[in-house]
Amino acid sequence: MTSAAPAPRVAVVGAAGWAGSRHARAFAAAGAHVTALVEQDDRAYPLAQELGAVLVPSTKALRPEHAELVAVALPITIQPAICADLLNRGFRVLTEKPVAADAEGAAVLAAASGVTERLMIGYTLHQHPAASLVSQWVGNNEIIAVSVRSVAHKQNVNSWRADPKEGGVAVVNGIHAIELVSSWFDGDPKVLATSSSSSLYGSTVPEHVVTDLEFPAGALFHLQTYWSPWQEPQGLNQGDWSLTIDVLARDGRILWSNDTVHVWNRDGNHDTTSFAPSDLFLRQAESALKFCTGEPPAVTFTQALRATAIADEVVAAAASRAKDAVAH
């Protein structure tokens, strides 16, 4: 009789935050042993007690015997250096998206040891069962245009989200759609037009961004992304993220709205596929545990870096337009 393999050991950095606490509970639910939570103060102490984890003040205290995988959920200006250090010390790392606030900030990660093999970027949208269905459909059709509406429910825009260095809503939320849509097309898209607003919350960052891009083959990409104080009736991530992706092709149309996908072909036939609500953090934890055993990451550093470079162009275009408006 053979004994069962021990549960994979996982440490979570930034465990007291919104995303970090979800990562920790998701890994526990996926069957991992959450061994350590990293926080500078005792805010994560109740969660550590709940999961049977040790609370440590710094990633410097982590050792290989503590974890096969370290999940990092920190403000995106801080994450690259922390992840690079962990990679250089031999850990496998799952980091919250994006890889950095901008491509310049990602340079420290690019130079880290094992960045292509031992780093997985947490773009949870890939974990939704609709993602593979829509991606396959796009690959089989001649795409004319993609339109995305991505809305994240937030009562306030404060803390690190209100830091201009973090990039605003296009970098924090809209980049999910930028990463997924850019994975469907070759080449670097051209930013045709971008506008932004900070009027809803009055913060110091773009809270609402609308941008239009064009990929080299001609496909147009329209993105509207914003934080909203109003929670919508349906949504991803336990109802706090409302997403619609509408793809128009020569021979049909596919519409992904939260947990439902509609497909129309040229002759008007219409099919609908509905999925049970998914805990995307749990699905991502399950994928990351497979990554622990040597499977390739769901989203690689190279793929994520491309999305960050595109977001840089969107943010720059929005800033340029804002300056022009003030000048006139």
Disulfide bonds with the S-S distance in Angstrom:
none
